[in-house]
Amino acid sequence: MKFLMNFRKSFPFLVDFFRSGEVSLVKKILAVGLVGFYIWLPLDLIPDVFLFFGIVDDLAVFTFILQLMVKMAPLELQYKYGLTKFK
C-alpha cells in the first residue's frame, strides 16, 4: 500500500514494467486485462455510493493488481525500485 501511495515511485515502475523486454507479453496482457476487467465490471464489492468505503474498495483492488505486477516483474526491476529487500 505504501508503494501505491508513493506515485513518484509506482508510475516509473509501471512504465519500466511495460517497456521491459524481460517481462513476457502474457504477463503484460494479464496486468492490463485485470485492470480493464475491473473497470469494465459494473459491480463493486462496496458500491461507490458510500463515498469513503467505495473508494477504499477500489484502492484495495488496484493495490492487489499492483502487487501481482511486482511479483511478475524481473528481480532487477524489483531491486531498482526497492521492492525486494534481499539481493
Secondary structure, 3 states (H helix, E strand, C coil): CHHHHCHHHHHHHHHHHHHCCCCCHHHHHHHHHHHHHHHHCCCCCCCCCCHHHHHHHHHHHHHHHHHHHHHHCCHHHHHHCCCCCCC
